Amino acid sequence: NAGVTQTPKFRILKIGQSMTLQCAQDMNHNYMYWYRQDPGMGLKLIYYSVGAGITDKGEVPNGYNVSRSTTEDFPLRLELAAPSQTSVYFCASSLGRLSLGNTEAFFGQGTRLTVV
Amino acid sequence: AQSVSQHNHHVILSEAASLELGCNYSYGGTVNLFWYVQYPGQHLQLLLKYFSGDPLVKGIKGFEAEFIKSKFSFNLRKPSVQWSDTAEYFCATFSGGYQKVTFGTGTKLQVIP
């Protein structure tokens, strides 16, 4: 049972380059999320999705795009990389709405991105 | 929307010492609180969660947390820490507006052998 899988684990980008962070889950979860983690700042939500074909912005969406063509995959796209996007990125998923209780978010192992 | 705050940013303990990490939450309706742990270089893992019922919640690896409504607190405790508990600990809650988990800023725990 793989859970949530993220690739790559590490990446160095030059300013202005683009890349896609991959995220896949095999738990048939409807909800998927992208967070970025910066030291002393906790985790901030970038984008989330409540099901295939449906995505919405989180707290810090600028500079990013997402798509959700299947239940399993939720890639995050950086179009024009900037130094401010240097961070650790986590993908997560949950079976249903967290407000219903008795559910939790499962996290991938993270992607450490450096923009130089 | 609910939010959580953690005031201890960095805690250093010797092995076998007792641990208590603070977490305060703002009440926004339905209570749902989590503690996650992130070991160095690894992903976040759920330690324990509270939605209702017994306010003393037992989690994995000997951790527990107590929900105290009158104090708006959900502190994480462990009677005797080990070197392997060195990690960053995040208190979290549900934020209805985004259907997501909202995290505190985290507490780095360093356990000295």
gemmi code that builds the backbone of each chain (N, CA, C; Angstrom):
import gemmi

chains = {
    "A": [
        ("ASN", (0.854, -1.195, 0.000), (0.000, 0.000, 0.000), (0.884, 1.238, 0.000)),
        ("ALA", (0.955, 1.942, -1.166), (1.907, 3.033, -1.309), (1.436, 4.288, -0.610)),
        ("GLY", (0.125, 4.544, -0.520), (-0.361, 5.768, 0.097), (-0.258, 6.932, -0.866)),
        ("VAL", (0.425, 8.002, -0.434), (0.614, 9.191, -1.258), (2.070, 9.233, -1.709)),
        ("THR", (2.270, 9.281, -3.004), (3.614, 9.263, -3.572), (3.899, 10.558, -4.293)),
        ("GLN", (5.025, 11.184, -3.953), (5.441, 12.422, -4.592), (6.755, 12.223, -5.315)),
        ("THR", (6.870, 12.834, -6.483), (8.146, 12.870, -7.198), (8.324, 14.249, -7.820)),
        ("PRO", (9.570, 14.754, -7.956), (10.780, 14.173, -7.372), (10.903, 14.487, -5.891)),
        ("LYS", (11.929, 13.985, -5.239), (12.172, 14.298, -3.831), (12.961, 15.589, -3.686)),
        ("PHE", (13.831, 15.850, -4.648), (14.642, 17.054, -4.622), (14.708, 17.627, -6.040)),
        ("ARG", (14.800, 18.963, -6.118), (14.962, 19.580, -7.432), (15.531, 20.975, -7.254)),
        ("ILE", (16.452, 21.319, -8.136), (16.981, 22.674, -8.190), (16.561, 23.283, -9.520)),
        ("LEU", (15.936, 24.437, -9.464), (15.484, 25.123, -10.670), (16.173, 26.470, -10.800)),
        ("LYS", (16.345, 26.922, -12.020), (16.810, 28.285, -12.232), (15.603, 29.207, -12.347)),
        ("ILE", (15.808, 30.456, -11.996), (14.739, 31.442, -12.083), (14.157, 31.438, -13.501)),
        ("GLY", (12.831, 31.406, -13.587), (12.158, 31.432, -14.875), (11.861, 30.073, -15.467)),
        ("GLN", (12.483, 29.020, -14.944), (12.192, 27.682, -15.446), (10.832, 27.222, -14.944)),
        ("SER", (10.319, 26.179, -15.564), (9.051, 25.608, -15.130), (9.246, 24.138, -14.787)),
        ("MET", (8.357, 23.621, -13.973), (8.398, 22.203, -13.646), (7.054, 21.766, -13.076)),
        ("THR", (6.861, 20.461, -13.049), (5.655, 19.886, -12.482), (6.032, 18.943, -11.355)),
        ("LEU", (5.441, 19.146, -10.201), (5.585, 18.228, -9.082), (4.450, 17.207, -9.166)),
        ("GLN", (4.827, 15.945, -9.143), (3.829, 14.894, -9.298), (3.339, 14.395, -7.939)),
        ("CYS", (2.071, 14.064, -7.893), (1.474, 13.483, -6.686), (0.449, 12.445, -7.106)),
        ("ALA", (0.539, 11.278, -6.516), (-0.416, 10.214, -6.806), (-0.787, 9.503, -5.516)),
        ("GLN", (-2.062, 9.135, -5.406), (-2.502, 8.359, -4.248), (-3.304, 7.149, -4.735)),
        ("ASP", (-3.164, 6.062, -3.995), (-3.809, 4.810, -4.397), (-4.887, 4.386, -3.408)),
        ("MET", (-5.424, 5.336, -2.668), (-6.410, 5.034, -1.637), (-7.824, 5.399, -2.081)),
        ("ASN", (-7.974, 5.816, -3.312), (-9.279, 6.222, -3.849), (-9.868, 7.405, -3.069)),
        ("HIS", (-8.991, 8.296, -2.633), (-9.442, 9.466, -1.894), (-9.975, 10.530, -2.840)),
        ("ASN", (-11.066, 11.172, -2.436), (-11.616, 12.241, -3.261), (-10.841, 13.548, -3.090)),
        ("TYR", (-10.432, 13.833, -1.866), (-9.825, 15.124, -1.560), (-8.305, 15.039, -1.648)),
        ("MET", (-7.741, 16.006, -2.350), (-6.283, 16.094, -2.419), (-5.853, 17.542, -2.236)),
        ("TYR", (-4.638, 17.716, -1.715), (-4.170, 19.037, -1.312), (-2.700, 19.199, -1.675)),
        ("TRP", (-2.299, 20.437, -1.914), (-0.890, 20.784, -2.012), (-0.580, 21.852, -0.965)),
        ("TYR", (0.459, 21.570, -0.180), (0.928, 22.512, 0.833), (2.378, 22.871, 0.532)),
        ("ARG", (2.789, 24.038, 1.003), (4.199, 24.356, 1.068), (4.563, 24.612, 2.521)),
        ("GLN", (5.760, 24.193, 2.870), (6.222, 24.322, 4.241), (7.476, 25.178, 4.261)),
        ("ASP", (7.415, 26.276, 4.979), (8.553, 27.171, 5.119), (8.925, 27.256, 6.595)),
        ("PRO", (10.198, 27.359, 6.924), (10.639, 27.347, 8.326), (9.908, 28.378, 9.173)),
        ("GLY", (9.378, 27.917, 10.306), (8.700, 28.812, 11.228), (7.334, 29.288, 10.776)),
        ("MET", (6.884, 28.785, 9.635), (5.607, 29.268, 9.081), (4.547, 28.174, 9.053)),
        ("GLY", (4.883, 26.972, 9.451), (3.918, 25.884, 9.353), (3.673, 25.522, 7.903)),
        ("LEU", (2.510, 24.977, 7.638), (2.152, 24.601, 6.276), (1.061, 25.528, 5.756)),
        ("LYS", (1.208, 25.948, 4.535), (0.213, 26.792, 3.889), (-0.381, 26.064, 2.693)),
        ("LEU", (-1.696, 26.146, 2.542), (-2.371, 25.457, 1.452), (-2.231, 26.233, 0.156)),
        ("ILE", (-1.811, 25.553, -0.907), (-1.645, 26.192, -2.207), (-2.913, 26.010, -3.039)),
        ("TYR", (-3.274, 24.762, -3.267), (-4.477, 24.387, -4.005), (-5.044, 23.126, -3.381)),
        ("TYR", (-6.330, 22.893, -3.658), (-6.923, 21.654, -3.238), (-7.945, 21.200, -4.271)),
        ("SER", (-8.360, 19.956, -4.129), (-9.320, 19.385, -5.073), (-10.279, 18.476, -4.316)),
        ("VAL", (-11.550, 18.582, -4.626), (-12.562, 17.748, -3.953), (-12.974, 16.556, -4.812)),
        ("GLY", (-12.377, 16.436, -5.972), (-12.673, 15.308, -6.842), (-12.139, 15.561, -8.226)),
        ("ALA", (-12.137, 14.532, -9.055), (-11.628, 14.670, -10.415), (-12.366, 15.785, -11.149)),
        ("GLY", (-11.589, 16.652, -11.772), (-12.150, 17.750, -12.538), (-12.482, 18.996, -11.738)),
        ("ILE", (-12.255, 18.940, -10.424), (-12.617, 20.083, -9.563), (-11.407, 20.504, -8.735)),
        ("THR", (-10.982, 21.743, -8.924), (-9.880, 22.275, -8.132), (-10.235, 23.671, -7.658)),
        ("ASP", (-9.546, 24.107, -6.611), (-9.799, 25.454, -6.102), (-8.570, 25.964, -5.389)),
        ("LYS", (-8.499, 27.297, -5.281), (-7.334, 27.935, -4.691), (-7.357, 27.815, -3.181)),
        ("GLY", (-6.156, 27.745, -2.629), (-5.991, 27.789, -1.187), (-5.535, 29.167, -0.745)),
        ("GLU", (-4.637, 29.181, 0.238), (-4.182, 30.448, 0.812), (-3.138, 31.160, -0.041)),
        ("VAL", (-2.265, 30.381, -0.699), (-1.121, 30.963, -1.407), (-1.008, 30.397, -2.820)),
        ("PRO", (-1.984, 30.628, -3.697), (-1.990, 30.002, -5.019), (-1.137, 30.686, -6.087)),
        ("ASN", (-0.714, 31.929, -5.826), (-0.037, 32.691, -6.890), (1.261, 32.032, -7.318)),
        ("GLY", (1.416, 31.882, -8.634), (2.619, 31.275, -9.190), (2.498, 29.779, -9.421)),
        ("TYR", (1.342, 29.229, -9.095), (1.120, 27.782, -9.223), (-0.159, 27.499, -10.006)),
        ("ASN", (-0.199, 26.298, -10.588), (-1.421, 25.795, -11.213), (-1.541, 24.307, -10.939)),
        ("VAL", (-2.775, 23.821, -10.956), (-3.005, 22.399, -10.725), (-4.032, 21.884, -11.727)),
        ("SER", (-4.098, 20.591, -11.798), (-5.139, 19.925, -12.580), (-5.494, 18.625, -11.868)),
        ("ARG", (-6.669, 18.114, -12.122), (-7.094, 16.849, -11.500), (-7.930, 16.088, -12.523)),
        ("SER", (-7.242, 15.466, -13.444), (-7.936, 14.735, -14.507), (-8.383, 13.344, -14.051)),
        ("THR", (-7.738, 12.816, -13.028), (-8.131, 11.516, -12.488), (-8.223, 11.614, -10.971)),
        ("THR", (-8.852, 10.633, -10.348), (-8.932, 10.606, -8.889), (-7.548, 10.439, -8.267)),
        ("GLU", (-6.675, 9.694, -8.964), (-5.396, 9.334, -8.378), (-4.356, 10.445, -8.403)),
        ("ASP", (-4.362, 11.281, -9.430), (-3.250, 12.198, -9.667), (-3.631, 13.656, -9.457)),
        ("PHE", (-2.684, 14.403, -8.896), (-2.928, 15.825, -8.615), (-1.602, 16.572, -8.788)),
        ("PRO", (-1.173, 16.823, -10.012), (0.109, 17.493, -10.232), (0.052, 18.992, -9.960)),
        ("LEU", (1.177, 19.521, -9.496), (1.322, 20.955, -9.216), (2.328, 21.531, -10.192)),
        ("ARG", (1.951, 22.594, -10.872), (2.783, 23.183, -11.918), (3.308, 24.547, -11.481)),
        ("LEU", (4.623, 24.717, -11.636), (5.245, 26.029, -11.452), (5.636, 26.514, -12.832)),
        ("GLU", (5.088, 27.625, -13.270), (5.325, 28.089, -14.644), (6.607, 28.892, -14.783)),
        ("LEU", (6.812, 29.852, -13.909), (7.993, 30.715, -13.954), (8.589, 30.738, -12.548)),
        ("ALA", (9.525, 29.846, -12.308), (10.037, 29.685, -10.950), (10.696, 30.967, -10.442)),
        ("ALA", (10.433, 31.271, -9.180), (11.009, 32.437, -8.517), (11.652, 31.990, -7.205)),
        ("PRO", (12.655, 32.730, -6.712), (13.311, 32.345, -5.447), (12.324, 32.197, -4.293)),
        ("SER", (11.225, 32.962, -4.319), (10.231, 32.879, -3.242), (9.516, 31.527, -3.220)),
        ("GLN", (9.676, 30.759, -4.262), (9.052, 29.437, -4.305), (9.980, 28.333, -3.773)),
        ("THR", (11.143, 28.722, -3.319), (12.011, 27.767, -2.627), (11.304, 27.311, -1.351)),
        ("SER", (11.057, 26.028, -1.243), (10.258, 25.532, -0.129), (10.236, 24.008, -0.182)),
        ("VAL", (9.589, 23.431, 0.799), (9.295, 21.998, 0.757), (7.807, 21.857, 0.477)),
        ("TYR", (7.474, 21.055, -0.503), (6.096, 20.908, -0.945), (5.560, 19.538, -0.535)),
        ("PHE", (4.393, 19.548, 0.063), (3.744, 18.309, 0.481), (2.400, 18.170, -0.206)),
        ("CYS", (2.177, 16.985, -0.709), (0.872, 16.615, -1.230), (0.176, 15.784, -0.165)),
        ("ALA", (-1.134, 15.903, -0.067), (-1.889, 15.132, 0.918), (-3.230, 14.726, 0.327)),
        ("SER", (-3.842, 13.745, 0.948), (-5.176, 13.324, 0.498), (-6.009, 12.903, 1.699)),
        ("SER", (-7.311, 12.961, 1.524), (-8.223, 12.467, 2.557), (-9.423, 11.840, 1.879)),
        ("LEU", (-10.044, 10.899, 2.585), (-11.150, 10.158, 1.984), (-12.336, 11.069, 1.724)),
        ("GLY", (-12.647, 11.914, 2.695), (-13.799, 12.770, 2.529), (-13.569, 14.094, 3.212)),
        ("ARG", (-14.660, 14.759, 3.459), (-14.577, 16.065, 4.083), (-14.106, 15.929, 5.526)),
        ("LEU", (-13.102, 16.678, 5.882), (-12.570, 16.613, 7.227), (-13.586, 17.101, 8.250)),
        ("SER", (-14.536, 17.920, 7.827), (-15.532, 18.439, 8.758), (-16.486, 17.362, 9.248)),
        ("LEU", (-16.524, 16.222, 8.564), (-17.414, 15.156, 8.986), (-16.833, 14.375, 10.150)),
        ("GLY", (-15.571, 14.595, 10.447), (-14.964, 13.918, 11.574), (-14.497, 12.516, 11.247)),
        ("ASN", (-13.715, 11.951, 12.129), (-13.217, 10.577, 11.978), (-12.542, 10.336, 10.650)),
        ("THR", (-11.841, 11.320, 10.162), (-11.020, 11.129, 8.992), (-9.723, 11.897, 9.207)),
        ("GLU", (-8.780, 11.730, 8.365), (-7.493, 12.372, 8.541), (-6.860, 12.583, 7.181)),
        ("ALA", (-5.852, 13.403, 7.150), (-5.101, 13.642, 5.918), (-3.850, 12.765, 5.910)),
        ("PHE", (-3.561, 12.178, 4.774), (-2.354, 11.365, 4.587), (-1.395, 12.170, 3.717)),
        ("PHE", (-0.133, 12.201, 4.120), (0.837, 13.053, 3.447), (1.860, 12.246, 2.671)),
        ("GLY", (2.341, 12.848, 1.575), (3.475, 12.310, 0.861), (4.766, 12.701, 1.561)),
        ("GLN", (5.897, 12.250, 1.031), (7.176, 12.469, 1.685), (7.792, 13.818, 1.368)),
        ("GLY", (7.186, 14.574, 0.508), (7.656, 15.925, 0.268), (8.611, 16.054, -0.902)),
        ("THR", (8.624, 17.242, -1.487), (9.579, 17.603, -2.543), (10.298, 18.860, -2.091)),
        ("ARG", (11.619, 18.758, -1.978), (12.411, 19.934, -1.581), (12.864, 20.652, -2.839)),
        ("LEU", (12.329, 21.849, -3.036), (12.612, 22.628, -4.243), (13.441, 23.855, -3.902)),
        ("THR", (14.511, 24.049, -4.654), (15.345, 25.244, -4.520), (15.361, 25.978, -5.846)),
        ("VAL", (15.077, 27.275, -5.804), (15.111, 28.100, -7.019), (16.274, 29.085, -6.886)),
        ("VAL", (17.196, 28.999, -7.849), (18.413, 29.839, -7.776), (18.496, 30.772, -8.981)),
    ],
    "B": [
        ("ALA", (-13.315, 30.828, 11.099), (-12.683, 29.523, 10.900), (-11.775, 29.212, 12.072)),
        ("GLN", (-11.648, 27.925, 12.339), (-10.776, 27.526, 13.433), (-9.321, 27.745, 13.067)),
        ("SER", (-8.531, 28.027, 14.090), (-7.092, 28.106, 13.907), (-6.426, 27.575, 15.159)),
        ("VAL", (-5.141, 27.279, 15.040), (-4.375, 26.802, 16.182), (-3.108, 27.607, 16.302)),
        ("SER", (-2.586, 27.688, 17.515), (-1.322, 28.368, 17.723), (-0.443, 27.546, 18.650)),
        ("GLN", (0.833, 27.521, 18.319), (1.826, 26.838, 19.125), (2.853, 27.875, 19.555)),
        ("HIS", (3.108, 27.952, 20.843), (3.976, 29.014, 21.345), (5.405, 28.560, 21.603)),
        ("ASN", (5.585, 27.250, 21.734), (6.943, 26.718, 21.919), (7.526, 26.421, 20.545)),
        ("HIS", (8.538, 27.166, 20.148), (9.087, 26.940, 18.818), (10.201, 25.897, 18.826)),
        ("HIS", (10.925, 25.853, 19.939), (12.052, 24.927, 20.023), (12.178, 24.466, 21.468)),
        ("VAL", (12.133, 23.164, 21.652), (12.227, 22.571, 22.985), (13.373, 21.572, 22.998)),
        ("ILE", (14.198, 21.663, 24.033), (15.312, 20.720, 24.191), (15.116, 19.983, 25.502)),
        ("LEU", (15.130, 18.660, 25.441), (14.951, 17.830, 26.623), (16.004, 16.737, 26.661)),
        ("SER", (16.285, 16.268, 27.851), (17.127, 15.088, 28.001), (16.249, 13.847, 27.933)),
        ("GLU", (16.853, 12.744, 27.521), (16.112, 11.495, 27.495), (15.509, 11.208, 28.867)),
        ("ALA", (14.307, 10.643, 28.867), (13.549, 10.264, 30.053), (12.803, 11.445, 30.677)),
        ("ALA", (13.043, 12.651, 30.185), (12.285, 13.793, 30.698), (10.851, 13.717, 30.184)),
        ("SER", (9.962, 14.399, 30.895), (8.570, 14.436, 30.457), (8.377, 15.592, 29.480)),
        ("LEU", (7.433, 15.393, 28.586), (7.192, 16.357, 27.518), (5.772, 16.897, 27.593)),
        ("GLU", (5.643, 18.202, 27.408), (4.327, 18.777, 27.171), (4.490, 19.922, 26.180)),
        ("LEU", (3.837, 19.799, 25.045), (3.864, 20.825, 24.004), (2.496, 21.494, 23.943)),
        ("GLY", (2.520, 22.809, 23.953), (1.272, 23.542, 24.010), (0.624, 23.765, 22.660)),
        ("CYS", (-0.695, 23.721, 22.649), (-1.477, 24.038, 21.467), (-2.767, 24.690, 21.934)),
        ("ASN", (-3.030, 25.879, 21.460), (-4.283, 26.550, 21.730), (-5.066, 26.700, 20.437)),
        ("TYR", (-6.367, 26.595, 20.539), (-7.179, 26.671, 19.333), (-8.263, 27.733, 19.514)),
        ("SER", (-8.708, 28.249, 18.402), (-9.837, 29.169, 18.420), (-11.067, 28.369, 18.063)),
        ("TYR", (-12.087, 28.480, 18.880), (-13.270, 27.658, 18.693), (-14.125, 28.192, 17.565)),
        ("GLY", (-14.457, 27.344, 16.620), (-15.261, 27.787, 15.492), (-16.389, 26.838, 15.165)),
        ("GLY", (-16.900, 26.160, 16.182), (-17.991, 25.230, 15.923), (-17.575, 23.816, 16.273)),
        ("THR", (-17.670, 22.923, 15.327), (-17.293, 21.535, 15.559), (-15.801, 21.441, 15.884)),
        ("VAL", (-15.510, 20.719, 16.950), (-14.110, 20.568, 17.358), (-13.467, 19.411, 16.603)),
        ("ASN", (-12.331, 19.664, 16.002), (-11.533, 18.586, 15.428), (-10.070, 19.015, 15.503)),
        ("LEU", (-9.302, 18.271, 16.235), (-7.922, 18.634, 16.520), (-6.997, 17.456, 16.253)),
        ("PHE", (-5.819, 17.765, 15.755), (-4.845, 16.740, 15.404), (-3.462, 17.134, 15.926)),
        ("TRP", (-2.636, 16.149, 16.157), (-1.205, 16.344, 16.304), (-0.510, 15.478, 15.249)),
        ("TYR", (0.356, 16.153, 14.481), (1.167, 15.452, 13.497), (2.637, 15.558, 13.909)),
        ("VAL", (3.431, 14.579, 13.492), (4.866, 14.597, 13.745), (5.610, 14.469, 12.429)),
        ("GLN", (6.710, 15.180, 12.332), (7.546, 15.097, 11.142), (8.975, 14.795, 11.587)),
        ("TYR", (9.406, 13.557, 11.376), (10.786, 13.186, 11.695), (11.708, 13.765, 10.622)),
        ("PRO", (12.963, 14.009, 10.958), (13.888, 14.639, 10.009), (13.892, 13.967, 8.645)),
        ("GLY", (13.622, 14.750, 7.613), (13.641, 14.248, 6.249), (12.457, 13.396, 5.856)),
        ("GLN", (11.462, 13.331, 6.715), (10.309, 12.472, 6.404), (9.021, 13.275, 6.295)),
        ("HIS", (7.953, 12.576, 5.931), (6.669, 13.241, 5.763), (5.919, 13.320, 7.083)),
        ("LEU", (4.871, 14.085, 7.074), (4.031, 14.226, 8.259), (3.280, 12.935, 8.544)),
        ("GLN", (3.232, 12.591, 9.818), (2.481, 11.407, 10.239), (1.530, 11.813, 11.354)),
        ("LEU", (0.347, 11.227, 11.336), (-0.631, 11.532, 12.365), (-0.274, 10.835, 13.670)),
        ("LEU", (-0.192, 11.587, 14.750), (0.056, 11.024, 16.081), (-1.256, 10.670, 16.760)),
        ("LEU", (-2.181, 11.599, 16.741), (-3.478, 11.381, 17.373), (-4.464, 12.436, 16.883)),
        ("LYS", (-5.731, 12.195, 17.186), (-6.775, 13.122, 16.758), (-7.901, 13.128, 17.773)),
        ("TYR", (-8.627, 14.219, 17.823), (-9.769, 14.334, 18.726), (-10.922, 14.975, 17.973)),
        ("PHE", (-12.082, 14.306, 18.057), (-13.291, 14.875, 17.480), (-14.379, 15.015, 18.536)),
        ("SER", (-14.475, 14.015, 19.409), (-15.494, 14.056, 20.455), (-15.189, 12.935, 21.442)),
        ("GLY", (-15.969, 12.874, 22.532), (-15.828, 11.782, 23.491), (-14.802, 12.081, 24.557)),
        ("ASP", (-14.106, 11.049, 25.018), (-13.122, 11.166, 26.089), (-12.095, 12.231, 25.722)),
        ("PRO", (-11.943, 13.268, 26.554), (-11.022, 14.352, 26.203), (-9.555, 13.960, 26.290)),
        ("LEU", (-9.248, 12.826, 26.900), (-7.868, 12.342, 26.944), (-7.690, 11.334, 25.811)),
        ("VAL", (-6.876, 11.709, 24.862), (-6.719, 10.905, 23.654), (-5.361, 10.233, 23.661)),
        ("LYS", (-5.355, 8.943, 23.419), (-4.101, 8.191, 23.319), (-3.707, 8.070, 21.850)),
        ("GLY", (-2.435, 8.300, 21.576), (-1.964, 8.164, 20.211), (-0.895, 7.098, 20.089)),
        ("ILE", (-0.184, 7.160, 18.972), (0.874, 6.186, 18.749), (2.138, 6.585, 19.499)),
        ("LYS", (3.034, 5.637, 19.687), (4.358, 5.869, 20.265), (4.314, 6.473, 21.656)),
        ("GLY", (3.270, 6.193, 22.406), (3.199, 6.623, 23.799), (2.750, 8.057, 24.008)),
        ("PHE", (2.345, 8.742, 22.943), (1.875, 10.114, 23.073), (0.400, 10.163, 23.467)),
        ("GLU", (0.031, 11.223, 24.143), (-1.355, 11.478, 24.470), (-1.598, 12.983, 24.444)),
        ("ALA", (-2.853, 13.355, 24.356), (-3.205, 14.770, 24.385), (-4.525, 14.910, 25.110)),
        ("GLU", (-4.700, 16.034, 25.770), (-5.912, 16.278, 26.521), (-6.608, 17.521, 25.983)),
        ("PHE", (-7.849, 17.360, 25.629), (-8.675, 18.472, 25.158), (-9.314, 19.129, 26.381)),
        ("ILE", (-8.982, 20.399, 26.624), (-9.562, 21.136, 27.738), (-10.326, 22.305, 27.158)),
        ("LYS", (-11.633, 22.153, 27.111), (-12.470, 23.138, 26.439), (-12.378, 24.504, 27.103)),
        ("SER", (-12.332, 24.519, 28.441), (-12.330, 25.791, 29.161), (-11.051, 26.586, 28.919)),
        ("LYS", (-9.995, 25.904, 28.566), (-8.721, 26.573, 28.319), (-8.400, 26.658, 26.830)),
        ("PHE", (-9.276, 26.162, 25.985), (-9.042, 26.132, 24.534), (-7.694, 25.509, 24.227)),
        ("SER", (-7.383, 24.428, 24.918), (-6.059, 23.824, 24.741), (-6.163, 22.367, 24.340)),
        ("PHE", (-5.125, 21.925, 23.671), (-5.007, 20.530, 23.243), (-3.527, 20.182, 23.284)),
        ("ASN", (-2.979, 20.115, 24.493), (-1.543, 19.924, 24.670), (-1.136, 18.473, 24.477)),
        ("LEU", (0.012, 18.312, 23.868), (0.573, 16.984, 23.620), (1.501, 16.618, 24.767)),
        ("ARG", (1.425, 15.371, 25.225), (2.252, 14.937, 26.351), (2.867, 13.567, 26.085)),
        ("LYS", (4.015, 13.375, 26.736), (4.621, 12.049, 26.769), (5.390, 11.959, 28.073)),
        ("PRO", (5.202, 10.910, 28.864), (5.814, 10.838, 30.193), (7.346, 10.782, 30.160)),
        ("SER", (7.890, 10.107, 29.137), (9.331, 9.900, 29.103), (9.785, 9.878, 27.647)),
        ("VAL", (10.502, 10.917, 27.226), (10.889, 10.997, 25.819), (12.156, 10.188, 25.545)),
        ("GLN", (12.286, 9.816, 24.280), (13.469, 9.098, 23.830), (14.159, 9.916, 22.745)),
        ("TRP", (15.410, 9.592, 22.479), (16.163, 10.301, 21.449), (15.427, 10.235, 20.114)),
        ("SER", (14.761, 9.118, 19.869), (14.039, 8.922, 18.609), (12.809, 9.812, 18.469)),
        ("ASP", (12.448, 10.514, 19.540), (11.316, 11.451, 19.459), (11.739, 12.806, 18.895)),
        ("THR", (13.023, 12.982, 18.639), (13.492, 14.212, 18.018), (12.795, 14.404, 16.682)),
        ("ALA", (12.049, 15.501, 16.566), (11.212, 15.723, 15.389), (10.565, 17.091, 15.523)),
        ("GLU", (9.781, 17.443, 14.522), (8.965, 18.643, 14.615), (7.508, 18.216, 14.769)),
        ("TYR", (6.817, 18.877, 15.681), (5.449, 18.501, 16.020), (4.495, 19.637, 15.645)),
        ("PHE", (3.436, 19.270, 14.963), (2.464, 20.253, 14.497), (1.089, 19.958, 15.080)),
        ("CYS", (0.526, 20.962, 15.688), (-0.872, 20.915, 16.068), (-1.680, 21.360, 14.861)),
        ("ALA", (-2.862, 20.817, 14.682), (-3.640, 21.155, 13.494), (-5.124, 21.066, 13.794)),
        ("THR", (-5.883, 21.764, 12.970), (-7.330, 21.703, 13.088), (-7.936, 21.802, 11.700)),
        ("PHE", (-9.208, 21.624, 11.643), (-9.889, 21.710, 10.368), (-10.351, 23.133, 10.140)),
        ("SER", (-10.167, 23.611, 8.926), (-10.617, 24.943, 8.567), (-11.684, 24.805, 7.506)),
        ("GLY", (-12.927, 25.030, 7.902), (-14.047, 24.706, 7.032), (-14.046, 25.407, 5.706)),
        ("GLY", (-13.497, 26.645, 5.669), (-13.557, 27.408, 4.438), (-12.870, 26.733, 3.271)),
        ("TYR", (-11.796, 26.028, 3.559), (-11.048, 25.395, 2.476), (-11.146, 23.873, 2.541)),
        ("GLN", (-11.944, 23.346, 3.443), (-12.026, 21.896, 3.604), (-10.632, 21.309, 3.809)),
        ("LYS", (-9.836, 21.920, 4.625), (-8.456, 21.485, 4.740), (-8.022, 21.489, 6.194)),
        ("VAL", (-6.865, 20.914, 6.406), (-6.249, 20.932, 7.725), (-5.390, 22.186, 7.833)),
        ("THR", (-5.563, 22.945, 8.898), (-4.763, 24.131, 9.162), (-3.750, 23.805, 10.232)),
        ("PHE", (-2.509, 24.125, 9.973), (-1.442, 23.757, 10.879), (-0.950, 24.932, 11.699)),
        ("GLY", (-0.494, 24.624, 12.906), (0.264, 25.590, 13.671), (1.663, 25.709, 13.095)),
        ("THR", (2.459, 26.590, 13.669), (3.794, 26.854, 13.123), (4.814, 25.787, 13.488)),
        ("GLY", (4.438, 24.875, 14.362), (5.310, 23.754, 14.662), (6.217, 23.991, 15.856)),
        ("THR", (6.574, 22.905, 16.530), (7.544, 22.935, 17.632), (8.617, 21.905, 17.332)),
        ("LYS", (9.840, 22.375, 17.280), (10.960, 21.451, 17.071), (11.399, 20.906, 18.423)),
        ("LEU", (11.365, 19.610, 18.545), (11.798, 18.941, 19.768), (13.149, 18.285, 19.517)),
        ("GLN", (14.095, 18.598, 20.371), (15.408, 17.959, 20.316), (15.614, 17.220, 21.621)),
        ("VAL", (15.815, 15.916, 21.524), (16.051, 15.099, 22.709), (17.516, 14.733, 22.756)),
        ("ILE", (18.145, 15.071, 23.871), (19.579, 14.832, 24.022), (19.792, 13.511, 24.758)),
        ("PRO", (20.623, 12.628, 24.197), (20.840, 11.328, 24.854), (21.470, 11.481, 26.236)),
    ],
}
model = gemmi.Model(1)
for chain_id, residues in chains.items():
    chain = gemmi.Chain(chain_id)
    for i, (resn, *xyz) in enumerate(residues, 1):
        res = gemmi.Residue()
        res.name, res.seqid = resn, gemmi.SeqId(i, " ")
        for name, pos in zip(("N", "CA", "C"), xyz):
            atom = gemmi.Atom()
            atom.name, atom.element = name, gemmi.Element(name[0])
            atom.pos, atom.b_iso = gemmi.Position(*pos), 0.0
            res.add_atom(atom)
        chain.add_residue(res)
    model.add_chain(chain)
structure = gemmi.Structure()
structure.add_model(model)
structure.setup_entities()
